[in-house]
Amino acid sequence: MNMPREPEAEKAVLGACMFRTETIDEVRQLIEPSDFYEPAHTTIWYALLELRRQDAPKSPIALTHQLQRTGDLKRVGGPEYLHALASSASIGGGTDYYAGIVRQQADLRAMHGMAVRVLQSVTAEGADPEEVRTLVNASVQELAVRSRHSAGGRLQRYATDGWSFVSSSPEEAEPIWGHRGKAAWEAGESLMLVGPPGVGKSTIAHQLVLARLGLLAQVLDMPVQEGEKVLYIAADRPSQLARAFFRVVHPADKKILEERLVFWSGPLPASLTAEPQLLAEMAAEHGADTVVIDSLKDVVGKLTDDEAGIAYNNARQQLIRDGVQLLELHHQRKQGADASRNQRPVLDQVYGSAWFTAGAGSVLFLAGAAGDPIVKLHHLKTVNEEIGPLPVVHDHTRGLSRVEDTLDPLTLLRQAGTKGMTARQLAEGITGEPNPDPADVAKARRRLDTLVKAGHAAESKGAGGGAGGGKATVWTATARRMAVVS
């Protein structure tokens, strides 16, 4: 009978430890020297730990010197085998995954040994059931202790003391997309872009990808922080996605796209319910600091199932915990025939389990219908100050989108001239609704106050009601400032 073992995984772990000191620290939390099946691998692991203790290099050359000193070099296969191990190192991360395989195989061997001892005890001449029972209980306890010890690395890896946790994050970090205090996509939080088919979700996503690659500076008049590498999971109509991308890139972008953009076409290789670590592993494998999922319906089984929603959120949070930024494309619930085109969307209109939006950092909703010349971007779940609603125009030929500035608050205020506007009138102009709700009026008032602080508007205070009625506060645009040319 072949004993459980994975020599290639052992080689991958040892090879990776030759390149980064931090890798040794990570692996030693997951496995013990006795977990290696090959005696030579155990010896090499001890040599790596000694070099780590000395804060010395861990290269094949340094290992050769260390094993020569202990007299073990020939026994482990010589310098040639050490160089072969270095070439077996996993590329782009995943060492903890291979260390997990090594540990699993060691656990199975331990269970096999326990089973053999119990079987020998049972079949021995004059076997005593009580003694066998004691042996079984002791063996089970031994395996339980081993299991807890095996989990020690996992239980400690992401644990942080209280002060470090609360003081390590800046009060206001630079957002991935947007401005400080008014972010559409915050670092360390996922952005969900929702809407019906044909309103330009993918168009905006493509621009955000190009901006993360340094090919655009802004999307919808908001700056985008450049990243390193993007993994785009094109689970929904990859051929159509490829054609759309091809229209907006140029031959000069070839090198950047080859080196910093990776597409995964079609379904994921496994279910996120069964393997919630899959997204994090895929990002690590490709060295990506940004992942785009297009779209959620194609990577999650039953969207209305809370169990599927919880499993996806688990996968999402594991990815984000590894420092990877996440953009998700999703769709809305089907609307009834009596639904108003101008009705303000709410989070309940996002399709599926509430866990999808609950775990997202920011939710943007593109409202409209396929073919609409202007769609409206709503910020349903905010990071800090709300963005929009923004009227958005897509130029599908160029693959670019812009904010229609005729509905910009300052533009509307300037168009009102000297008579100015009340907060309610501005809310009517922005929302397109004759009877905006109080929340929209309050947001319009905050925007007008912001324009006053920036010196773009002046406020004329109203008066309270009474027998003669009240007078609403009115805002007027100030004269445009002209630059002095000397």
C-alpha positions in Angstrom: 0.0 0.0 0.0 1.3 3.5 -0.9 1.5 5.9 2.0 -0.2 9.3 1.5 2.5 11.7 0.2 3.0 14.6 -2.3 6.7 14.9 -3.1 6.1 17.7 -5.7 4.3 19.8 -3.1 7.2 19.3 -0.6 9.6 20.4 -3.4 7.5 23.5 -4.1 7.5 24.5 -0.5 11.3 24.0 0.0 12.1 25.8 -3.2 9.9 28.8 -2.3 11.6 29.1 1.1 15.0 29.7 -0.7 13.8 33.0 -2.1 12.0 34.8 0.8 12.7 34.8 4.5 9.0 35.7 5.1 8.0 32.4 3.4 9.9 30.4 5.9 8.1 32.2 8.7 4.7 31.5 7.1 5.4 27.9 6.4 6.7 27.1 9.9 3.3 28.0 11.2 1.7 25.4 9.0 4.0 22.4 9.1 6.5 20.6 11.3 9.8 19.0 10.2 8.2 15.5 10.6 5.4 16.4 8.2 7.8 15.9 5.2 7.6 12.4 3.9 11.0 12.4 2.3 13.8 12.2 5.0 16.0 14.4 2.7 13.3 17.1 2.7 13.2 17.0 6.5 17.0 17.5 6.7 16.8 20.4 4.2 14.0 22.0 6.2 16.2 21.9 9.3 19.0 23.5 7.4 16.7 26.3 6.2 15.5 26.9 9.7 19.2 27.2 10.9 20.0 29.7 8.1 16.9 31.6 9.1 18.1 31.7 12.7 21.4 33.1 11.5 19.7 35.6 9.3 21.8 34.2 6.5 21.0 33.7 2.8 18.9 30.6 2.0 20.0 30.1 -1.6 21.1 26.7 -2.9 24.7 27.9 -2.5 24.1 28.8 1.2 22.3 25.5 1.7 25.1 23.6 0.2 27.6 25.2 2.6 25.3 24.5 5.6 24.7 20.9 4.7 28.4 20.4 4.1 29.1 21.6 7.6 26.6 19.1 9.1 27.8 16.2 6.8 24.3 15.8 5.2 25.0 17.2 1.7 25.6 13.9 -0.1 22.6 12.2 1.7 20.1 14.8 0.5 21.3 14.5 -3.2 24.1 17.1 -3.4 24.1 20.6 -4.8 22.3 19.4 -8.0 19.2 18.4 -6.0 19.2 21.8 -4.1 19.2 23.7 -7.4 16.4 21.4 -8.7 14.4 22.3 -5.6 14.9 26.0 -6.3 13.5 25.6 -9.8 10.4 23.8 -8.3 9.3 26.9 -6.4 5.8 28.0 -6.9 5.5 31.2 -9.0 3.2 34.1 -8.0 2.5 32.8 -4.5 0.5 29.9 -3.3 3.3 28.5 -1.0 0.8 28.2 2.0 -1.5 26.2 -0.3 1.3 23.7 -1.0 2.3 23.6 2.6 -1.3 22.8 3.4 -1.1 19.8 1.1 2.1 18.6 2.9 0.3 18.9 6.2 -2.8 17.1 4.9 -0.7 14.2 3.7 1.1 14.0 7.0 -2.3 14.0 8.8 -3.4 11.1 6.7 -0.2 9.2 7.5 -0.8 9.8 11.2 -4.3 8.5 10.9 -3.0 5.5 9.0 -0.6 4.8 11.8 -3.3 5.1 14.4 -5.6 2.7 12.4 -2.7 0.1 12.1 -2.1 0.3 15.9 -5.7 -0.2 16.7 -6.1 -3.0 14.2 -3.0 -4.8 15.6 -4.4 -4.3 19.1 -7.8 -5.7 18.1 -6.3 -8.8 16.4 -3.7 -9.6 19.0 -4.1 -12.9 20.9 -6.1 -12.3 24.1 -7.1 -8.8 23.1 -8.9 -6.9 25.8 -11.8 -4.7 24.5 -11.2 -2.2 27.4 -7.5 -1.8 26.5 -8.4 -1.4 22.8 -11.0 1.2 23.8 -8.4 3.1 25.8 -6.0 3.0 22.9 -8.7 4.3 20.5 -9.5 7.2 22.9 -5.9 8.1 23.4 -5.3 8.0 19.6 -8.3 10.2 18.9 -7.0 12.7 21.5 -3.6 12.6 19.9 -5.1 13.4 16.5 -7.2 16.2 18.0 -4.1 17.8 19.5 -2.3 17.5 16.2 -5.3 19.1 14.4 -5.3 22.1 16.7 -1.6 22.5 16.4 -2.0 22.3 12.6 -4.5 25.1 12.8 -2.2 27.2 14.9 -0.7 29.0 11.9 -4.1 29.7 10.4 -5.5 30.9 13.7 -2.5 33.3 14.3 -1.8 34.5 10.7 -4.3 37.3 10.6 -4.6 38.0 14.3 -3.5 41.4 15.5 -3.3 43.0 18.9 -5.9 45.6 19.7 -3.8 48.7 19.5 -2.1 47.8 16.2 -5.5 47.0 14.7 -7.2 50.3 15.6 -4.1 52.5 14.9 -2.7 50.9 11.8 -5.2 52.3 9.3 -5.1 56.0 8.3 -8.2 58.0 9.1 -8.8 58.9 5.5 -6.9 56.8 2.9 -6.5 57.7 -0.8 -9.5 56.0 -2.5 -9.0 53.7 -5.5 -11.6 55.8 -7.4 -12.9 59.2 -6.3 -11.8 61.9 -3.9 -10.9 61.8 -0.2 -14.2 62.1 1.7 -16.1 61.4 -1.5 -15.0 57.9 -2.7 -16.7 55.7 -5.2 -14.3 52.8 -4.5 -12.3 52.7 -1.2 -9.1 50.7 -0.9 -9.7 47.5 1.1 -13.4 47.5 0.2 -15.2 46.0 -2.8 -17.1 48.1 -5.4 -20.3 46.6 -6.8 -21.6 48.1 -10.1 -25.2 47.2 -10.6 -27.8 47.8 -13.3 -30.0 46.3 -16.0 -28.5 45.0 -19.3 -27.3 47.6 -21.8 -26.7 50.6 -19.5 -22.9 50.5 -19.7 -21.7 48.6 -16.6 -19.0 46.9 -18.6 -18.1 50.2 -20.3 -17.4 51.8 -17.0 -15.6 48.7 -15.7 -13.3 48.7 -18.8 -12.4 52.3 -18.1 -11.6 51.5 -14.5 -9.4 48.6 -15.6 -7.5 50.9 -18.1 -7.1 53.5 -15.3 -5.7 50.8 -12.9 -3.2 50.0 -15.7 -2.2 53.7 -16.0 -3.8 54.3 -19.4 -6.5 56.7 -18.1 -6.3 59.2 -15.3 -10.0 59.7 -14.6 -13.3 58.0 -15.0 -16.5 60.1 -14.8 -14.4 63.1 -13.7 -13.0 61.2 -10.7 -9.4 60.2 -10.4 -8.4 56.6 -10.3 -5.4 55.3 -8.4 -3.0 53.3 -10.7 -2.4 49.7 -9.7 0.0 46.9 -10.7 -1.9 44.1 -12.4 -5.5 43.2 -13.1 -7.2 39.8 -13.3 -10.4 40.1 -15.2 -12.8 37.1 -14.7 -14.8 37.2 -17.9 -17.4 34.6 -16.9 -20.1 36.3 -18.9 -19.8 36.4 -22.8 -16.0 36.6 -23.0 -16.0 36.9 -26.8 -18.2 40.0 -26.7 -16.0 41.4 -23.9 -12.9 40.9 -26.0 -14.5 42.8 -29.0 -15.5 45.6 -26.7 -12.0 45.9 -25.2 -10.4 45.8 -28.7 -12.3 48.9 -29.7 -10.8 51.0 -26.9 -7.2 49.9 -26.8 -4.4 50.8 -29.2 -1.3 49.0 -30.5 0.8 51.2 -28.3 -0.9 49.6 -25.3 0.2 46.1 -26.3 3.1 45.7 -23.8 1.1 47.0 -20.9 -1.8 44.7 -21.7 0.5 41.7 -22.1 2.3 42.2 -18.8 -0.4 43.7 -16.6 -3.8 42.4 -17.7 -4.9 38.8 -17.5 -8.3 37.5 -18.6 -9.9 34.3 -17.2 -12.6 33.2 -19.7 -15.7 31.3 -18.7 -16.7 29.6 -15.4 -14.4 29.4 -12.4 -12.4 26.1 -12.0 -14.3 25.3 -8.8 -17.3 26.4 -6.8 -16.7 29.2 -4.3 -19.0 27.4 -1.9 -16.6 24.4 -1.9 -13.4 26.5 -2.2 -13.9 30.0 -0.7 -10.1 30.6 -1.0 -10.3 30.3 -4.8 -10.4 34.0 -5.7 -7.4 34.7 -3.4 -5.5 31.8 -4.9 -6.2 33.0 -8.5 -5.1 36.5 -7.7 -1.9 35.2 -6.1 -1.2 32.9 -9.0 -1.3 35.8 -11.5 0.2 38.4 -9.2 -2.9 40.6 -9.5 -3.6 43.5 -7.1 -7.1 44.0 -8.7 -9.8 41.5 -9.6 -12.8 42.2 -11.7 -15.8 39.8 -11.7 -18.0 40.0 -14.7 -20.5 39.1 -13.5 -21.7 37.7 -10.1 -24.5 35.6 -11.6 -21.8 33.6 -13.4 -19.6 32.8 -10.5 -22.3 32.2 -7.8 -24.7 29.3 -8.0 -28.1 30.4 -6.8 -28.1 34.1 -6.2 -31.2 34.1 -4.0 -29.7 31.5 -1.7 -28.3 33.0 1.5 -25.9 30.1 1.8 -24.4 31.0 -1.6 -24.3 34.7 -0.6 -22.5 33.9 2.6 -20.0 31.7 0.7 -19.3 34.4 -1.8 -18.9 37.0 0.8 -16.4 34.7 2.5 -14.5 34.4 -0.7 -14.6 38.2 -1.3 -13.3 39.0 2.2 -10.4 36.5 1.9 -9.4 38.2 -1.3 -9.6 41.7 0.2 -7.7 40.5 3.3 -4.8 39.6 1.0 -4.6 43.3 -0.1 -6.4 42.8 -3.5 -9.0 45.3 -4.7 -12.3 43.9 -6.0 -14.8 45.3 -8.6 -18.0 43.3 -9.1 -20.6 43.6 -11.8 -24.1 42.6 -10.9 -27.7 43.1 -12.1 -30.9 44.3 -10.7 -34.2 42.6 -9.9 -36.7 42.6 -12.7 -39.1 45.6 -12.4 -42.8 45.4 -12.7 -44.7 47.0 -15.6 -45.8 49.8 -13.3 -42.3 50.8 -12.1 -41.5 54.4 -12.8 -38.4 55.1 -15.0 -37.6 58.1 -12.7 -38.0 56.2 -9.5 -34.9 56.4 -7.4 -33.3 52.9 -7.0 -32.7 51.4 -3.6 -30.5 48.5 -2.3 -33.5 46.1 -2.4 -33.5 46.3 -6.2 -30.1 44.6 -6.3 -30.8 41.0 -7.2 -30.1 38.1 -4.9 -29.3 37.5 -1.2 -28.7 40.6 0.9 -25.3 39.2 1.7 -24.0 40.4 -1.6 -24.6 44.1 -0.8 -24.0 43.7 2.9 -20.4 42.7 2.3 -19.7 45.3 -0.4 -18.0 48.5 0.5 -19.7 50.6 -2.1 -22.7 50.0 -4.4 -23.2 52.1 -7.5 -26.4 51.7 -9.6 -26.8 52.6 -13.2 -30.5 53.3 -13.8 -32.0 53.4 -17.3 -32.8 51.1 -20.2 -30.7 49.7 -23.0 -30.3 52.4 -25.7 -31.0 55.4 -23.4 -28.7 58.3 -24.5 -28.3 59.3 -20.8 -28.3 56.9 -17.9 -28.1 58.0 -14.2 -25.6 56.8 -11.7 -26.8 56.5 -8.1 -24.7 55.8 -5.0 -26.8 53.3 -3.1 -24.2 52.3 -0.5 -21.7 55.0 0.3 -18.1 55.0 1.7 -18.4 58.5 3.1 -20.1 61.4 1.2 -22.6 60.4 -1.5 -21.7 60.7 -5.2 -24.4 61.7 -7.6 -26.9 61.1 -8.9 -24.8 61.7 -12.0 -26.2 61.8 -15.5 -23.8 59.6 -17.6 -23.4 59.6 -21.4 -21.5 56.6 -23.0 -19.5 57.0 -26.1 -19.5 53.3 -27.1 -17.3 53.8 -30.1 -14.5 55.2 -28.1 -15.3 53.2 -25.0 -15.5 56.4 -22.8 -18.1 57.8 -20.5 -18.7 61.3 -19.3 -20.9 63.2 -16.9 -23.5 65.3 -18.6 -22.6 68.7 -17.1 -25.9 70.3 -18.0 -27.3 68.6 -14.8 -24.3 69.6 -12.7 -25.4 71.6 -9.6 -23.2 74.6 -10.5 -24.3 74.6 -14.1 -27.9 74.5 -13.1 -27.3 77.4 -10.6 -25.6 79.5 -13.3 -28.5 78.8 -15.7 -30.9 80.1 -13.0 -29.2 83.5 -13.2 -29.8 86.3 -10.7 -33.1 84.7 -9.5 -31.2 81.8 -8.1 -32.5 78.4 -6.9 -33.9 76.9 -3.8 -32.7 73.5 -2.6 -36.0 72.0 -3.7 -35.6 73.5 -7.2 -32.1 72.1 -7.5 -33.3 68.7 -6.4 -36.0 68.8 -9.1 -33.4 69.7 -11.7 -31.0 66.9 -10.7 -33.5 64.1 -10.2 -35.9 65.1 -13.0 -38.8 64.6 -10.6 -41.5 67.3 -10.0 -41.8 66.1 -6.4 -38.4 65.1 -5.0 -38.4 63.4 -1.7 -37.0 65.1 1.4 -33.7 63.1 1.2 -33.0 64.5 -2.3 -33.8 68.0 -1.1 -31.5 67.6 1.9 -28.7 66.4 -0.5 -29.2 69.4 -2.8 -28.9 71.7 0.2 -25.6 70.1 1.2 -24.3 70.5 -2.4 -25.3 74.2 -2.4 -23.6 74.7 1.0 -20.5 73.1 -0.5 -20.6 75.5 -3.5 -20.8 78.4 -1.0 -17.7 77.2 0.9 -15.9 76.9 -2.4 -16.8 80.4 -3.3 -18.9 79.4 -6.3 -22.3 80.4 -4.8 -23.9 82.9 -2.4 -26.7 82.2 0.0 -29.6 84.5 0.7 -31.2 83.3 3.9 -35.0 82.8 3.9 -37.4 83.6 6.7 -39.6 81.3 8.8 -43.4 81.0 8.2 -46.1 83.0 9.9 -49.3 84.7 9.1 -47.8 86.0 6.0 -46.0 82.8 5.0 -42.3 82.2 4.8 -39.6 82.7 2.3 -37.2 79.9 1.2 -33.5 80.3 1.2 -32.1 81.0 -2.3 -28.6 80.4 -3.7 -27.2 82.2 -6.6 -24.0 81.6 -8.6 -21.2 84.0 -8.0 -19.3 85.6 -10.9 -16.7 83.4 -12.4 -13.2 84.1 -11.2 -10.9 85.2 -14.0 -7.2 84.4 -13.8 -5.0 87.5 -14.0 -2.4 87.3 -16.8 0.7 89.3 -16.3 
